[in-house]
Amino acid sequence: MPNWTFNRISINGKNEDIELFLSDANKHENGTLSFASWIPVPDTFKKYDTTNYPNGNRLVIGQKVHPWEEDSPIVTPELIEEYKAATKLQMEQYGFVGWYAYNCETYGCKWDAEISVESRTVDQLIMSCSTAWVAPMNFILSISERYPNLSIEVGSYYEEGLYTEYLVEKGKAALLKKEEYDWDDEDEDEDEDEDEE
């Protein structure tokens, strides 16, 4: 299990710019937003798990690629050849191999994350998400470049006891705050507040 990072993303700007940002998001079938809503994962990284099986290495003919998935394909010599071709294509087109490298490079963290909209006013949109290990700064930098009229503030609580806050504008990030905190102290403060009620 990873240590989680809890992120609050405040997007500030004119109403029409925030609306453009939201309308550009391709909502998933279940209506949720994620990093992939703005920056989709290419099919080659979804179809071929070259992170764990580059060039088809360690795949066993006759077994499932992912035994824990019910609809996982059975490995054949042809599938191994497809993995070899996908590995080559990924390196040529993207400069790295596998979904893990793609996510780290594109989003700045291991996995895509579901994004919740916390509030929306005329000039501000507040969203939140939890990410594995680190804040999704590459995603934030990318959307900041794509929407240069928006100003983005990102506050991130790391489970291991670190809080960071960045202001991101036109694809550039400025560190506003970096401080350590004791997660247990936060829990104790909440317990005391509940006792007083």
PyMOL commands that set and color helices and strands:
alter all, ss='L'
color gray80, all
select helices_A, chain A and resi 15-24+35-38+43-47+54-56+77-94+99-106+137-146+183-196
alter helices_A, ss='H'
color red, helices_A
select strands_A, chain A and resi 4-12+33-34+114-121+124-132+151-158+162-169+172-180
alter strands_A, ss='S'
color yellow, strands_A
deselect
rebuild
show_as cartoon
